Structure formats: structure tokens, C-alpha cells
Amino acid sequence: MSNMLDKGKEILSQQSFSLLLGTTLEAYEAGTAELSLEMRDDLKQNNGFAHGGVVSYLADNCITFAGASVLGRCVTSEYKVNYVRPAIGDRLVARSTVLYAGKRQATCECKVYAQADGEEKLVAVSLGTIHKIDEQKP
């Protein structure tokens, strides 16, 4: 396991909401991140697929991890999500890449997939701006 992945897992372990959902950091390298979570009934909406908020959270957190991989400590400045199909499956996986990074901000994209029966289907696409924050402030 790389030092960067270890550090990313340490950061994820400090995010109580991520722990509540059961999020796992699968990959973390300069310019990329991958998060996943196992689907549970309490994460589904009334029609039986992943709640949009769960999909959106996964995209948001994944683009922020990708941005942090090149900027350091940061937060999401803005992001948008396009849902392309219902998230039906046993597991959700988000993969994000940095499209552009400057000194203070990065533009990142993320694709979220639902996995079921050995297949992966695209369920959402996200684009966001990640902003570097001062290392000295809490």
C-alpha cells in the first residue's frame, strides 16, 4: 500500500459521515481517487435504488480527494451532478480525476458506477471545483 493511500485512508477515517455510510478509499494517487461503498437498504430510496444524496455524496467526496491529491488540504467550492440512470446494484464506485490544477484550485470530474452481477453501469457524472485551504487554520 502506498504512503499516499495510507494517508488518504487516515483522512477518510476522520470523516464521521463517511464512516456512517461505510465508505472505503480504494485508490489514491496524484490526480486520481476511487471511493466505494456497499449498498444497504437504509441507503436506498423508496423505489429500491441508491438515494440520490448517497450518489451525490460519493461524487463530492471523491472529487475532493482527487483535488487534495494535488492541492493538499482543501474543500469543495462547488459541484454538479448529472444522474444518468438509477443506481441499482450491490456496490457503488466513484472514480475521480483532476482535469486541471492551479495553485489554489482544481477542477475535477467524477463518474459513479453501480456494480451488480459482475457488471458496472454508469449512474452519475459530476464536475466540481476544489479549493485549497490554509494549512494553518483548523
C-alpha positions as CSV (number, residue, x, y, z in Angstrom):
1,M,0.0,0.0,0.0
2,S,1.4,3.4,-0.9
3,N,2.0,6.2,1.6
4,M,-0.5,8.3,-0.2
5,L,-3.2,5.7,0.1
6,D,-2.4,5.2,3.8
7,K,-2.7,9.0,4.4
8,G,-6.0,9.1,2.4
9,K,-7.4,6.3,4.5
10,E,-6.4,8.1,7.6
11,I,-8.2,11.2,6.4
12,L,-11.3,9.2,5.5
13,S,-11.3,7.6,9.0
14,Q,-11.8,11.1,10.4
15,Q,-15.0,11.8,8.4
16,S,-17.8,10.6,10.6
17,F,-20.4,10.8,7.8
18,S,-18.2,8.7,5.5
19,L,-17.9,6.1,8.3
20,L,-21.6,6.1,8.8
21,L,-22.2,5.3,5.2
22,G,-19.4,2.7,5.1
23,T,-17.2,4.4,2.5
24,T,-13.8,2.8,1.5
25,L,-10.9,4.5,-0.2
26,E,-9.9,2.1,-2.8
27,A,-7.2,4.0,-4.7
28,Y,-5.5,7.4,-4.1
29,E,-2.6,8.7,-6.3
30,A,-1.6,12.1,-7.6
31,G,-4.6,13.3,-9.7
32,T,-6.9,10.4,-9.0
33,A,-9.1,8.9,-6.3
34,E,-11.5,6.0,-6.1
35,L,-14.1,5.5,-3.3
36,S,-16.7,2.7,-2.9
37,L,-19.5,1.7,-0.6
38,E,-21.6,-1.4,-0.2
39,M,-25.3,-0.8,-0.8
40,R,-27.6,-1.3,2.2
41,D,-31.4,-1.0,2.4
42,D,-31.0,2.1,4.6
43,L,-29.1,3.9,1.7
44,K,-31.9,3.3,-0.8
45,Q,-34.9,5.4,-1.6
46,N,-38.5,4.2,-1.8
47,N,-38.1,2.7,-5.4
48,G,-35.3,0.5,-4.2
49,F,-32.2,2.1,-5.7
50,A,-29.5,4.2,-4.1
51,H,-30.7,7.6,-2.8
52,G,-29.5,10.5,-4.9
53,G,-28.0,12.0,-1.9
54,V,-25.8,8.9,-1.4
55,V,-24.6,9.1,-5.0
56,S,-24.0,12.8,-4.8
57,Y,-22.1,12.4,-1.5
58,L,-19.8,9.8,-3.1
59,A,-19.1,12.1,-6.1
60,D,-18.5,15.1,-3.9
61,N,-16.1,13.3,-1.6
62,C,-14.3,11.6,-4.5
63,I,-13.6,14.8,-6.4
64,T,-12.4,16.4,-3.2
65,F,-10.0,13.5,-2.6
66,A,-8.7,13.9,-6.2
67,G,-8.3,17.6,-5.7
68,A,-6.5,17.1,-2.4
69,S,-4.1,14.7,-4.1
70,V,-2.6,17.7,-5.9
71,L,-3.5,20.7,-3.7
72,G,-3.2,19.4,-0.2
73,R,-5.8,20.4,2.4
74,C,-8.9,21.5,0.5
75,V,-12.7,21.7,0.4
76,T,-15.3,21.6,-2.3
77,S,-16.1,25.0,-3.7
78,E,-18.9,23.8,-6.0
79,Y,-20.0,20.7,-7.9
80,K,-22.8,19.5,-10.0
81,V,-24.2,16.0,-10.6
82,N,-25.9,14.5,-13.6
83,Y,-27.8,11.3,-12.8
84,V,-27.9,9.2,-15.9
85,R,-29.7,6.1,-14.6
86,P,-31.0,4.7,-11.3
87,A,-28.2,3.3,-9.1
88,I,-29.2,-0.3,-8.8
89,G,-26.6,-2.7,-7.5
90,D,-24.7,-4.2,-4.6
91,R,-22.0,-1.6,-4.6
92,L,-21.3,2.0,-5.7
93,V,-17.9,3.0,-7.0
94,A,-16.8,6.6,-7.7
95,R,-13.7,7.4,-9.7
96,S,-12.4,10.9,-10.0
97,T,-9.6,12.6,-11.9
98,V,-8.2,16.1,-11.8
99,L,-8.8,17.8,-15.1
100,Y,-6.8,21.0,-14.2
101,A,-5.0,22.2,-11.1
102,G,-3.6,25.6,-10.4
103,K,-2.0,26.9,-7.2
104,R,-5.3,27.3,-5.2
105,Q,-7.9,25.3,-7.0
106,A,-8.5,22.3,-9.1
107,T,-11.3,21.2,-11.5
108,C,-12.2,17.6,-11.1
109,E,-14.6,15.1,-12.7
110,C,-16.1,12.0,-11.2
111,K,-18.0,9.1,-12.6
112,V,-20.1,7.0,-10.3
113,Y,-20.9,3.4,-11.2
114,A,-23.3,0.8,-9.7
115,Q,-21.9,-2.7,-9.7
116,A,-24.2,-5.8,-9.9
117,D,-23.6,-9.4,-11.0
118,G,-20.1,-8.6,-12.2
119,E,-21.2,-5.7,-14.3
120,E,-20.6,-2.0,-13.8
121,K,-23.1,0.7,-15.1
122,L,-22.5,4.4,-15.1
123,V,-25.1,6.1,-12.9
124,A,-23.9,9.6,-12.4
125,V,-21.3,12.1,-13.7
126,S,-20.0,15.0,-11.6
127,L,-17.8,18.1,-12.2
128,G,-16.5,20.2,-9.4
129,T,-14.1,22.9,-8.3
130,I,-11.9,22.1,-5.3
131,H,-10.3,25.0,-3.3
132,K,-7.1,24.8,-1.3
133,I,-7.4,26.0,2.3
134,D,-4.8,27.5,4.5
135,E,-2.8,24.8,6.3
136,Q,-2.6,26.8,9.5
137,K,-6.3,27.2,10.1
138,P,-8.4,24.5,11.8
